[in-house]
Structure formats: structure tokens, C-alpha cells
């Protein structure tokens, strides 16, 4: 069991479902993040700092079937991305790498930065930085 500093939920159902494809593996950064934030959603909208504020949630079960996308982008950017949720009601996916950096994953990939910065950017409506 992972020691949690606050909220702590079991990540095993998510790990089992997403690892079943053989495409992704839950690393410690994903396990720690999901133990604290898994299952939470934020319903926001309106103008933001650099882009519109969009609802987001950390329900990795919604991403079952998208493991190959995360595996492909992991190879492309040299980071081990694990699915953690959705942004803008499923328009974009969210993943976390082994270093604790949160990424937007679509037909392109971008970073929101480390967890604390990423959460702030998501709430304030600050767009991620595209990764070349």
C-alpha cells in the first residue's frame, strides 16, 4: 500500500484493467497520483488565463481501449505515460509520466508540467506546452 498524505483510494481496479492490454504499466508516479486524486472530477468553464477553462476528471477507467495511444506517445517522447483521466469531457486525454509530469494526449502531446503546476493550470485555464 502506498502512503497517502491526504485522500487515499485503491488504484488496483484501474491498474488491472489498463495493464491487461500489455501496452502500459502503472509506475509509482501514476500510483501515487491516482491514490490521491483518482475518481475526482472538476466541473468548470468560462474564460481562463490562456484558454477556456474546461472540465476535467481523473477517472482512468474511461481510457480503457486507448492504451495503444499512450504506448505510442510514450515511445515517441521517451516518457512512460500512464492514463489518468480526461479533459474537456473526453475531447483530450490526460496522462502522467514516471517523473510526475502531467501530459495532454491527443493526436499530439503537450505538457502541463509537474503535478502541482498542472493542477493549477487546469483550474485556471492555462494551456499546456506542446512537445515537439
N, CA, C and O atoms as a GROMACS GRO file, in nm:
protein
  528
    1UNK      N    1   0.085  -0.119   0.000
    1UNK     CA    2   0.000   0.000   0.000
    1UNK      C    3   0.088   0.124   0.000
    1UNK      O    4   0.192   0.128   0.066
    2UNK      N    5   0.046   0.223  -0.074
    2UNK     CA    6   0.120   0.349  -0.085
    2UNK      C    7   0.078   0.442   0.028
    2UNK      O    8  -0.041   0.459   0.053
    3UNK      N    9   0.175   0.502   0.096
    3UNK     CA   10   0.137   0.600   0.197
    3UNK      C   11   0.080   0.725   0.131
    3UNK      O   12   0.142   0.780   0.040
    4UNK      N   13  -0.037   0.768   0.173
    4UNK     CA   14  -0.100   0.887   0.118
    4UNK      C   15  -0.090   1.001   0.218
    4UNK      O   16  -0.095   0.979   0.340
    5UNK      N   17  -0.077   1.121   0.167
    5UNK     CA   18  -0.070   1.238   0.254
    5UNK      C   19  -0.208   1.293   0.286
    5UNK      O   20  -0.224   1.370   0.380
    6UNK      N   21  -0.307   1.253   0.208
    6UNK     CA   22  -0.444   1.301   0.228
    6UNK      C   23  -0.541   1.192   0.192
    6UNK      O   24  -0.543   1.086   0.256
    7UNK      N   25  -0.619   1.216   0.092
    7UNK     CA   26  -0.715   1.118   0.041
    7UNK      C   27  -0.640   0.996  -0.013
    7UNK      O   28  -0.531   1.010  -0.069
    8UNK      N   29  -0.697   0.877   0.003
    8UNK     CA   30  -0.628   0.757  -0.044
    8UNK      C   31  -0.730   0.654  -0.092
    8UNK      O   32  -0.807   0.600  -0.012
    9UNK      N   33  -0.731   0.627  -0.222
    9UNK     CA   34  -0.822   0.527  -0.280
    9UNK      C   35  -0.740   0.414  -0.342
    9UNK      O   36  -0.622   0.432  -0.374
   10UNK      N   37  -0.801   0.301  -0.359
   10UNK     CA   38  -0.734   0.187  -0.421
   10UNK      C   39  -0.720   0.212  -0.571
   10UNK      O   40  -0.814   0.254  -0.638
   11UNK      N   41  -0.601   0.185  -0.623
   11UNK     CA   42  -0.575   0.202  -0.765
   11UNK      C   43  -0.578   0.068  -0.839
   11UNK      O   44  -0.566   0.065  -0.961
   12UNK      N   45  -0.593  -0.040  -0.766
   12UNK     CA   46  -0.583  -0.173  -0.826
   12UNK      C   47  -0.682  -0.199  -0.940
   12UNK      O   48  -0.642  -0.254  -1.042
   13UNK      N   49  -0.809  -0.161  -0.927
   13UNK     CA   50  -0.900  -0.186  -1.040
   13UNK      C   51  -0.854  -0.116  -1.169
   13UNK      O   52  -0.862  -0.173  -1.277
   14UNK      N   53  -0.806   0.006  -1.157
   14UNK     CA   54  -0.755   0.078  -1.274
   14UNK      C   55  -0.629   0.012  -1.328
   14UNK      O   56  -0.616  -0.008  -1.449
   15UNK      N   57  -0.538  -0.024  -1.240
   15UNK     CA   58  -0.414  -0.088  -1.282
   15UNK      C   59  -0.444  -0.217  -1.358
   15UNK      O   60  -0.390  -0.240  -1.466
   16UNK      N   61  -0.529  -0.300  -1.300
   16UNK     CA   62  -0.561  -0.428  -1.363
   16UNK      C   63  -0.623  -0.411  -1.501
   16UNK      O   64  -0.584  -0.479  -1.596
   17UNK      N   65  -0.719  -0.320  -1.514
   17UNK     CA   66  -0.789  -0.301  -1.642
   17UNK      C   67  -0.696  -0.243  -1.749
   17UNK      O   68  -0.699  -0.287  -1.864
   18UNK      N   69  -0.614  -0.145  -1.711
   18UNK     CA   70  -0.530  -0.080  -1.811
   18UNK      C   71  -0.406  -0.163  -1.845
   18UNK      O   72  -0.358  -0.157  -1.959
   19UNK      N   73  -0.355  -0.238  -1.751
   19UNK     CA   74  -0.238  -0.322  -1.779
   19UNK      C   75  -0.275  -0.449  -1.856
   19UNK      O   76  -0.188  -0.513  -1.913
   20UNK      N   77  -0.402  -0.485  -1.858
   20UNK     CA   78  -0.446  -0.608  -1.925
   20UNK      C   79  -0.409  -0.610  -2.073
   20UNK      O   80  -0.387  -0.718  -2.129
   21UNK      N   81  -0.402  -0.495  -2.136
   21UNK     CA   82  -0.367  -0.488  -2.279
   21UNK      C   83  -0.219  -0.518  -2.303
   21UNK      O   84  -0.181  -0.554  -2.414
   22UNK      N   85  -0.137  -0.501  -2.200
   22UNK     CA   86   0.007  -0.518  -2.216
   22UNK      C   87   0.075  -0.396  -2.274
   22UNK      O   88   0.197  -0.397  -2.295
   23UNK      N   89  -0.001  -0.291  -2.301
   23UNK     CA   90   0.054  -0.169  -2.363
   23UNK      C   91   0.113  -0.072  -2.262
   23UNK      O   92   0.212  -0.004  -2.292
   24UNK      N   93   0.055  -0.063  -2.143
   24UNK     CA   94   0.101   0.033  -2.042
   24UNK      C   95   0.123  -0.039  -1.908
   24UNK      O   96   0.064  -0.143  -1.881
   25UNK      N   97   0.209   0.020  -1.827
   25UNK     CA   98   0.236  -0.030  -1.692
   25UNK      C   99   0.223   0.087  -1.595
   25UNK      O  100   0.274   0.196  -1.622
   26UNK      N  101   0.156   0.064  -1.483
   26UNK     CA  102   0.140   0.168  -1.383
   26UNK      C  103   0.271   0.184  -1.307
   26UNK      O  104   0.317   0.091  -1.241
   27UNK      N  105   0.331   0.301  -1.316
   27UNK     CA  106   0.454   0.330  -1.244
   27UNK      C  107   0.420   0.401  -1.112
   27UNK      O  108   0.304   0.432  -1.086
   28UNK      N  109   0.519   0.424  -1.030
   28UNK     CA  110   0.497   0.481  -0.897
   28UNK      C  111   0.433   0.619  -0.901
   28UNK      O  112   0.347   0.650  -0.818
   29UNK      N  113   0.472   0.704  -0.996
   29UNK     CA  114   0.412   0.838  -1.005
   29UNK      C  115   0.263   0.827  -1.033
   29UNK      O  116   0.184   0.901  -0.974
   30UNK      N  117   0.223   0.737  -1.122
   30UNK     CA  118   0.081   0.717  -1.153
   30UNK      C  119   0.008   0.662  -1.031
   30UNK      O  120  -0.102   0.707  -0.998
   31UNK      N  121   0.068   0.565  -0.965
   31UNK     CA  122   0.007   0.503  -0.847
   31UNK      C  123  -0.016   0.609  -0.738
   31UNK      O  124  -0.125   0.615  -0.680
   32UNK      N  125   0.082   0.688  -0.711
   32UNK     CA  126   0.070   0.791  -0.606
   32UNK      C  127  -0.034   0.896  -0.641
   32UNK      O  128  -0.116   0.935  -0.558
   33UNK      N  129  -0.031   0.942  -0.768
   33UNK     CA  130  -0.126   1.044  -0.811
   33UNK      C  131  -0.269   0.991  -0.802
   33UNK      O  132  -0.356   1.057  -0.745
   34UNK      N  133  -0.292   0.874  -0.857
   34UNK     CA  134  -0.428   0.819  -0.858
   34UNK      C  135  -0.478   0.782  -0.719
   34UNK      O  136  -0.598   0.789  -0.693
   35UNK      N  137  -0.388   0.742  -0.630
   35UNK     CA  138  -0.430   0.711  -0.493
   35UNK      C  139  -0.488   0.834  -0.426
   35UNK      O  140  -0.579   0.824  -0.344
   36UNK      N  141  -0.437   0.951  -0.462
   36UNK     CA  142  -0.485   1.075  -0.402
   36UNK      C  143  -0.596   1.143  -0.482
   36UNK      O  144  -0.689   1.198  -0.424
   37UNK      N  145  -0.587   1.140  -0.615
   37UNK     CA  146  -0.681   1.216  -0.698
   37UNK      C  147  -0.775   1.131  -0.783
   37UNK      O  148  -0.870   1.184  -0.841
   38UNK      N  149  -0.752   1.000  -0.791
   38UNK     CA  150  -0.835   0.913  -0.873
   38UNK      C  151  -0.983   0.922  -0.836
   38UNK      O  152  -1.019   0.920  -0.718
   39UNK      N  153  -1.067   0.931  -0.938
   39UNK     CA  154  -1.211   0.938  -0.917
   39UNK      C  155  -1.266   1.078  -0.900
   39UNK      O  156  -1.387   1.096  -0.898
   40UNK      N  157  -1.180   1.177  -0.887
   40UNK     CA  158  -1.227   1.315  -0.870
   40UNK      C  159  -1.250   1.382  -1.005
   40UNK      O  160  -1.182   1.353  -1.103
   41UNK      N  161  -1.348   1.471  -1.009
   41UNK     CA  162  -1.371   1.550  -1.129
   41UNK      C  163  -1.398   1.694  -1.090
   41UNK      O  164  -1.448   1.723  -0.981
   42UNK      N  165  -1.364   1.784  -1.181
   42UNK     CA  166  -1.381   1.927  -1.160
   42UNK      C  167  -1.467   1.980  -1.274
   42UNK      O  168  -1.428   1.973  -1.390
   43UNK      N  169  -1.582   2.034  -1.240
   43UNK     CA  170  -1.676   2.088  -1.339
   43UNK      C  171  -1.659   2.240  -1.344
   43UNK      O  172  -1.718   2.312  -1.264
   44UNK      N  173  -1.578   2.287  -1.439
   44UNK     CA  174  -1.556   2.431  -1.454
   44UNK      C  175  -1.574   2.471  -1.599
   44UNK      O  176  -1.578   2.385  -1.688
   45UNK      N  177  -1.585   2.598  -1.623
   45UNK     CA  178  -1.597   2.652  -1.757
   45UNK      C  179  -1.574   2.802  -1.752
   45UNK      O  180  -1.557   2.859  -1.644
   46UNK      N  181  -1.575   2.865  -1.867
   46UNK     CA  182  -1.557   3.010  -1.874
   46UNK      C  183  -1.418   3.047  -1.918
   46UNK      O  184  -1.334   2.961  -1.947
   47UNK      N  185  -1.394   3.177  -1.923
   47UNK     CA  186  -1.262   3.224  -1.968
   47UNK      C  187  -1.152   3.188  -1.869
   47UNK      O  188  -1.173   3.186  -1.747
   48UNK      N  189  -1.035   3.159  -1.924
   48UNK     CA  190  -0.920   3.128  -1.842
   48UNK      C  191  -0.806   3.223  -1.874
   48UNK      O  192  -0.825   3.324  -1.942
   49UNK      N  193  -0.689   3.192  -1.825
   49UNK     CA  194  -0.573   3.277  -1.844
   49UNK      C  195  -0.527   3.277  -1.990
   49UNK      O  196  -0.512   3.383  -2.050
   50UNK      N  197  -0.504   3.157  -2.049
   50UNK     CA  198  -0.459   3.149  -2.188
   50UNK      C  199  -0.553   3.068  -2.276
   50UNK      O  200  -0.537   3.065  -2.398
   51UNK      N  201  -0.651   3.002  -2.216
   51UNK     CA  202  -0.751   2.924  -2.290
   51UNK      C  203  -0.874   2.910  -2.202
   51UNK      O  204  -0.870   2.942  -2.083
   52UNK      N  205  -0.982   2.864  -2.260
   52UNK     CA  206  -1.104   2.847  -2.181
   52UNK      C  207  -1.084   2.742  -2.072
   52UNK      O  208  -1.013   2.643  -2.093
   53UNK      N  209  -1.145   2.764  -1.957
   53UNK     CA  210  -1.145   2.663  -1.852
   53UNK      C  211  -1.233   2.548  -1.898
   53UNK      O  212  -1.343   2.570  -1.948
   54UNK      N  213  -1.186   2.426  -1.881
   54UNK     CA  214  -1.259   2.308  -1.926
   54UNK      C  215  -1.272   2.208  -1.812
   54UNK      O  216  -1.181   2.196  -1.730
   55UNK      N  217  -1.384   2.136  -1.807
   55UNK     CA  218  -1.397   2.034  -1.704
   55UNK      C  219  -1.292   1.924  -1.724
   55UNK      O  220  -1.252   1.895  -1.836
   56UNK      N  221  -1.248   1.866  -1.614
   56UNK     CA  222  -1.152   1.757  -1.621
   56UNK      C  223  -1.178   1.659  -1.507
   56UNK      O  224  -1.238   1.694  -1.406
   57UNK      N  225  -1.132   1.538  -1.526
   57UNK     CA  226  -1.151   1.436  -1.424
   57UNK      C  227  -1.043   1.331  -1.430
   57UNK      O  228  -0.983   1.307  -1.535
   58UNK      N  229  -1.020   1.270  -1.317
   58UNK     CA  230  -0.916   1.168  -1.304
   58UNK      C  231  -0.980   1.031  -1.284
   58UNK      O  232  -0.976   0.974  -1.175
   59UNK      N  233  -1.040   0.981  -1.391
   59UNK     CA  234  -1.104   0.850  -1.393
   59UNK      C  235  -1.039   0.770  -1.505
   59UNK      O  236  -1.087   0.771  -1.618
   60UNK      N  237  -0.929   0.699  -1.474
   60UNK     CA  238  -0.856   0.628  -1.579
   60UNK      C  239  -0.936   0.516  -1.644
   60UNK      O  240  -0.903   0.474  -1.755
   61UNK      N  241  -1.040   0.467  -1.579
   61UNK     CA  242  -1.123   0.363  -1.640
   61UNK      C  243  -1.187   0.406  -1.770
   61UNK      O  244  -1.216   0.323  -1.855
   62UNK      N  245  -1.210   0.538  -1.787
   62UNK     CA  246  -1.267   0.589  -1.910
   62UNK      C  247  -1.171   0.572  -2.029
   62UNK      O  248  -1.212   0.582  -2.144
   63UNK      N  249  -1.044   0.546  -2.000
   63UNK     CA  250  -0.942   0.538  -2.106
   63UNK      C  251  -0.909   0.396  -2.147
   63UNK      O  252  -0.818   0.374  -2.227
   64UNK      N  253  -0.981   0.298  -2.093
   64UNK     CA  254  -0.961   0.160  -2.137
   64UNK      C  255  -0.991   0.155  -2.287
   64UNK      O  256  -1.095   0.202  -2.332
   65UNK      N  257  -0.899   0.098  -2.363
   65UNK     CA  258  -0.910   0.095  -2.508
   65UNK      C  259  -0.819   0.197  -2.575
   65UNK      O  260  -0.800   0.192  -2.697
   66UNK      N  261  -0.763   0.288  -2.497
   66UNK     CA  262  -0.673   0.390  -2.550
   66UNK      C  263  -0.527   0.364  -2.512
   66UNK      O  264  -0.440   0.448  -2.534
   67UNK      N  265  -0.501   0.247  -2.455
   67UNK     CA  266  -0.365   0.217  -2.408
   67UNK      C  267  -0.262   0.225  -2.519
   67UNK      O  268  -0.149   0.268  -2.495
   68UNK      N  269  -0.299   0.184  -2.641
   68UNK     CA  270  -0.204   0.188  -2.752
   68UNK      C  271  -0.162   0.331  -2.785
   68UNK      O  272  -0.048   0.355  -2.822
   69UNK      N  273  -0.254   0.426  -2.771
   69UNK     CA  274  -0.221   0.567  -2.794
   69UNK      C  275  -0.116   0.613  -2.693
   69UNK      O  276  -0.020   0.681  -2.729
   70UNK      N  277  -0.134   0.576  -2.566
   70UNK     CA  278  -0.039   0.615  -2.462
   70UNK      C  279   0.096   0.546  -2.484
   70UNK      O  280   0.201   0.608  -2.464
   71UNK      N  281   0.093   0.420  -2.526
   71UNK     CA  282   0.218   0.348  -2.553
   71UNK      C  283   0.292   0.410  -2.671
   71UNK      O  284   0.414   0.426  -2.665
   72UNK      N  285   0.219   0.446  -2.777
   72UNK     CA  286   0.283   0.508  -2.894
   72UNK      C  287   0.347   0.642  -2.857
   72UNK      O  288   0.461   0.668  -2.894
   73UNK      N  289   0.275   0.726  -2.784
   73UNK     CA  290   0.330   0.856  -2.744
   73UNK      C  291   0.444   0.839  -2.645
   73UNK      O  292   0.538   0.919  -2.644
   74UNK      N  293   0.437   0.738  -2.561
   74UNK     CA  294   0.548   0.711  -2.467
   74UNK      C  295   0.676   0.686  -2.544
   74UNK      O  296   0.781   0.741  -2.511
   75UNK      N  297   0.668   0.604  -2.646
   75UNK     CA  298   0.787   0.575  -2.729
   75UNK      C  299   0.834   0.701  -2.801
   75UNK      O  300   0.954   0.726  -2.811
   76UNK      N  301   0.740   0.780  -2.852
   76UNK     CA  302   0.776   0.900  -2.929
   76UNK      C  303   0.847   1.004  -2.844
   76UNK      O  304   0.947   1.061  -2.888
   77UNK      N  305   0.798   1.030  -2.723
   77UNK     CA  306   0.858   1.136  -2.641
   77UNK      C  307   0.959   1.084  -2.539
   77UNK      O  308   1.020   1.163  -2.467
   78UNK      N  309   0.977   0.952  -2.532
   78UNK     CA  310   1.075   0.896  -2.439
   78UNK      C  311   1.035   0.906  -2.293
   78UNK      O  312   1.120   0.913  -2.205
   79UNK      N  313   0.904   0.906  -2.269
   79UNK     CA  314   0.849   0.910  -2.133
   79UNK      C  315   0.750   0.797  -2.119
   79UNK      O  316   0.688   0.758  -2.218
   80UNK      N  317   0.733   0.743  -2.000
   80UNK     CA  318   0.641   0.633  -1.975
   80UNK      C  319   0.507   0.690  -1.930
   80UNK      O  320   0.485   0.711  -1.811
   81UNK      N  321   0.417   0.716  -2.026
   81UNK     CA  322   0.288   0.777  -1.996
   81UNK      C  323   0.187   0.673  -1.950
   81UNK      O  324   0.172   0.568  -2.012
   82UNK      N  325   0.117   0.705  -1.840
   82UNK     CA  326   0.010   0.619  -1.792
   82UNK      C  327  -0.120   0.701  -1.791
   82UNK      O  328  -0.119   0.814  -1.742
   83UNK      N  329  -0.229   0.647  -1.842
   83UNK     CA  330  -0.356   0.720  -1.847
   83UNK      C  331  -0.410   0.753  -1.708
   83UNK      O  332  -0.413   0.668  -1.619
   84UNK      N  333  -0.452   0.880  -1.689
   84UNK     CA  334  -0.510   0.918  -1.560
   84UNK      C  335  -0.647   0.983  -1.572
   84UNK      O  336  -0.718   0.993  -1.472
   85UNK      N  337  -0.687   1.029  -1.691
   85UNK     CA  338  -0.818   1.093  -1.700
   85UNK      C  339  -0.843   1.166  -1.828
   85UNK      O  340  -0.775   1.145  -1.929
   86UNK      N  341  -0.944   1.254  -1.823
   86UNK     CA  342  -0.988   1.326  -1.941
   86UNK      C  343  -0.998   1.476  -1.914
   86UNK      O  344  -1.014   1.520  -1.800
   87UNK      N  345  -0.988   1.552  -2.022
   87UNK     CA  346  -1.004   1.697  -2.019
   87UNK      C  347  -1.110   1.734  -2.123
   87UNK      O  348  -1.115   1.674  -2.230
   88UNK      N  349  -1.192   1.832  -2.091
   88UNK     CA  350  -1.294   1.882  -2.183
   88UNK      C  351  -1.391   1.771  -2.224
   88UNK      O  352  -1.419   1.751  -2.343
   89UNK      N  353  -1.441   1.700  -2.124
   89UNK     CA  354  -1.543   1.595  -2.142
   89UNK      C  355  -1.502   1.490  -2.244
   89UNK      O  356  -1.584   1.447  -2.326
   90UNK      N  357  -1.376   1.448  -2.240
   90UNK     CA  358  -1.327   1.342  -2.326
   90UNK      C  359  -1.265   1.388  -2.456
   90UNK      O  360  -1.218   1.305  -2.534
   91UNK      N  361  -1.263   1.516  -2.481
   91UNK     CA  362  -1.200   1.567  -2.604
   91UNK      C  363  -1.050   1.540  -2.603
   91UNK      O  364  -0.990   1.512  -2.707
   92UNK      N  365  -0.990   1.548  -2.484
   92UNK     CA  366  -0.847   1.522  -2.467
   92UNK      C  367  -0.830   1.421  -2.355
   92UNK      O  368  -0.914   1.410  -2.266
   93UNK      N  369  -0.720   1.349  -2.360
   93UNK     CA  370  -0.685   1.256  -2.253
   93UNK      C  371  -0.572   1.314  -2.170
   93UNK      O  372  -0.495   1.398  -2.218
   94UNK      N  373  -0.563   1.270  -2.046
   94UNK     CA  374  -0.454   1.311  -1.957
   94UNK      C  375  -0.374   1.189  -1.915
   94UNK      O  376  -0.430   1.082  -1.888
   95UNK      N  377  -0.243   1.206  -1.910
   95UNK     CA  378  -0.153   1.100  -1.866
   95UNK      C  379  -0.047   1.159  -1.776
   95UNK      O  380  -0.024   1.280  -1.773
   96UNK      N  381   0.017   1.070  -1.701
   96UNK     CA  382   0.127   1.113  -1.615
   96UNK      C  383   0.249   1.029  -1.648
   96UNK      O  384   0.238   0.908  -1.668
   97UNK      N  385   0.365   1.093  -1.652
   97UNK     CA  386   0.487   1.018  -1.680
   97UNK      C  387   0.554   0.974  -1.551
   97UNK      O  388   0.510   1.010  -1.442
   98UNK      N  389   0.659   0.898  -1.563
   98UNK     CA  390   0.728   0.841  -1.448
   98UNK      C  391   0.794   0.947  -1.359
   98UNK      O  392   0.833   0.917  -1.246
   99UNK      N  393   0.806   1.070  -1.409
   99UNK     CA  394   0.865   1.178  -1.330
   99UNK      C  395   0.760   1.265  -1.261
   99UNK      O  396   0.794   1.360  -1.192
  100UNK      N  397   0.632   1.231  -1.280
  100UNK     CA  398   0.524   1.307  -1.217
  100UNK      C  399   0.481   1.428  -1.296
  100UNK      O  400   0.426   1.523  -1.239
  101UNK      N  401   0.504   1.428  -1.426
  101UNK     CA  402   0.462   1.537  -1.513
  101UNK      C  403   0.332   1.496  -1.583
  101UNK      O  404   0.321   1.386  -1.635
  102UNK      N  405   0.234   1.587  -1.584
  102UNK     CA  406   0.105   1.557  -1.645
  102UNK      C  407   0.102   1.607  -1.789
  102UNK      O  408   0.143   1.719  -1.820
  103UNK      N  409   0.053   1.519  -1.878
  103UNK     CA  410   0.051   1.546  -2.021
  103UNK      C  411  -0.091   1.541  -2.077
  103UNK      O  412  -0.175   1.464  -2.030
  104UNK      N  413  -0.115   1.624  -2.176
  104UNK     CA  414  -0.235   1.617  -2.258
  104UNK      C  415  -0.200   1.524  -2.374
  104UNK      O  416  -0.096   1.540  -2.438
  105UNK      N  417  -0.287   1.428  -2.401
  105UNK     CA  418  -0.261   1.330  -2.506
  105UNK      C  419  -0.378   1.330  -2.604
  105UNK      O  420  -0.493   1.312  -2.564
  106UNK      N  421  -0.347   1.352  -2.731
  106UNK     CA  422  -0.448   1.351  -2.836
  106UNK      C  423  -0.379   1.296  -2.959
  106UNK      O  424  -0.308   1.196  -2.949
  107UNK      N  425  -0.396   1.357  -3.076
  107UNK     CA  426  -0.315   1.320  -3.193
  107UNK      C  427  -0.183   1.395  -3.189
  107UNK      O  428  -0.103   1.386  -3.281
  108UNK      N  429  -0.162   1.468  -3.082
  108UNK     CA  430  -0.040   1.540  -3.048
  108UNK      C  431  -0.028   1.531  -2.897
  108UNK      O  432  -0.120   1.487  -2.829
  109UNK      N  433   0.084   1.572  -2.845
  109UNK     CA  434   0.106   1.563  -2.700
  109UNK      C  435   0.164   1.694  -2.648
  109UNK      O  436   0.244   1.759  -2.716
  110UNK      N  437   0.124   1.731  -2.528
  110UNK     CA  438   0.172   1.855  -2.465
  110UNK      C  439   0.186   1.829  -2.316
  110UNK      O  440   0.136   1.729  -2.264
  111UNK      N  441   0.255   1.919  -2.247
  111UNK     CA  442   0.275   1.902  -2.104
  111UNK      C  443   0.216   2.018  -2.024
  111UNK      O  444   0.225   2.134  -2.063
  112UNK      N  445   0.155   1.983  -1.911
  112UNK     CA  446   0.109   2.082  -1.814
  112UNK      C  447   0.214   2.100  -1.705
  112UNK      O  448   0.199   2.188  -1.620
  113UNK      N  449   0.319   2.018  -1.705
  113UNK     CA  450   0.424   2.027  -1.605
  113UNK      C  451   0.401   1.934  -1.487
  113UNK      O  452   0.315   1.847  -1.491
  114UNK      N  453   0.480   1.953  -1.381
  114UNK     CA  454   0.468   1.870  -1.261
  114UNK      C  455   0.327   1.882  -1.200
  114UNK      O  456   0.257   1.981  -1.224
  115UNK      N  457   0.288   1.784  -1.123
  115UNK     CA  458   0.151   1.774  -1.070
  115UNK      C  459   0.099   1.905  -1.013
  115UNK      O  460  -0.008   1.950  -1.054
  116UNK      N  461   0.169   1.966  -0.922
  116UNK     CA  462   0.119   2.089  -0.857
  116UNK      C  463   0.093   2.199  -0.961
  116UNK      O  464  -0.012   2.263  -0.959
  117UNK      N  465   0.188   2.220  -1.052
  117UNK     CA  466   0.172   2.320  -1.157
  117UNK      C  467   0.059   2.281  -1.252
  117UNK      O  468  -0.021   2.366  -1.292
  118UNK      N  469   0.051   2.153  -1.286
  118UNK     CA  470  -0.051   2.105  -1.379
  118UNK      C  471  -0.191   2.128  -1.323
  118UNK      O  472  -0.279   2.173  -1.396
  119UNK      N  473  -0.212   2.096  -1.197
  119UNK     CA  474  -0.344   2.116  -1.137
  119UNK      C  475  -0.382   2.264  -1.138
  119UNK      O  476  -0.497   2.299  -1.166
  120UNK      N  477  -0.286   2.349  -1.108
  120UNK     CA  478  -0.312   2.493  -1.111
  120UNK      C  479  -0.348   2.538  -1.252
  120UNK      O  480  -0.443   2.615  -1.271
  121UNK      N  481  -0.273   2.492  -1.352
  121UNK     CA  482  -0.301   2.530  -1.490
  121UNK      C  483  -0.438   2.481  -1.536
  121UNK      O  484  -0.510   2.554  -1.604
  122UNK      N  485  -0.475   2.359  -1.499
  122UNK     CA  486  -0.605   2.306  -1.536
  122UNK      C  487  -0.718   2.388  -1.475
  122UNK      O  488  -0.818   2.416  -1.541
  123UNK      N  489  -0.704   2.427  -1.350
  123UNK     CA  490  -0.808   2.504  -1.282
  123UNK      C  491  -0.816   2.648  -1.335
  123UNK      O  492  -0.925   2.702  -1.350
  124UNK      N  493  -0.702   2.708  -1.364
  124UNK     CA  494  -0.700   2.848  -1.408
  124UNK      C  495  -0.724   2.868  -1.557
  124UNK      O  496  -0.748   2.980  -1.602
  125UNK      N  497  -0.719   2.759  -1.635
  125UNK     CA  498  -0.734   2.772  -1.779
  125UNK      C  499  -0.608   2.821  -1.845
  125UNK      O  500  -0.609   2.918  -1.920
  126UNK      N  501  -0.498   2.753  -1.817
  126UNK     CA  502  -0.369   2.781  -1.880
  126UNK      C  503  -0.336   2.663  -1.970
  126UNK      O  504  -0.329   2.549  -1.924
  127UNK      N  505  -0.315   2.688  -2.098
  127UNK     CA  506  -0.287   2.581  -2.193
  127UNK      C  507  -0.154   2.514  -2.168
  127UNK      O  508  -0.063   2.575  -2.110
  128UNK      N  509  -0.141   2.389  -2.210
  128UNK     CA  510  -0.015   2.316  -2.195
  128UNK      C  511   0.085   2.357  -2.303
  128UNK      O  512   0.050   2.423  -2.401
  129UNK      N  513   0.209   2.317  -2.283
  129UNK     CA  514   0.315   2.344  -2.381
  129UNK      C  515   0.329   2.223  -2.471
  129UNK      O  516   0.346   2.111  -2.423
  130UNK      N  517   0.321   2.245  -2.602
  130UNK     CA  518   0.333   2.136  -2.698
  130UNK      C  519   0.475   2.079  -2.694
  130UNK      O  520   0.573   2.153  -2.682
  131UNK      N  521   0.484   1.948  -2.705
  131UNK     CA  522   0.614   1.879  -2.710
  131UNK      C  523   0.641   1.846  -2.855
  131UNK      O  524   0.558   1.786  -2.923
  132UNK      N  525   0.759   1.886  -2.904
  132UNK     CA  526   0.795   1.858  -3.044
  132UNK      C  527   0.848   1.718  -3.059
  132UNK      O  528   0.884   1.676  -3.169
   0.00000   0.00000   0.00000
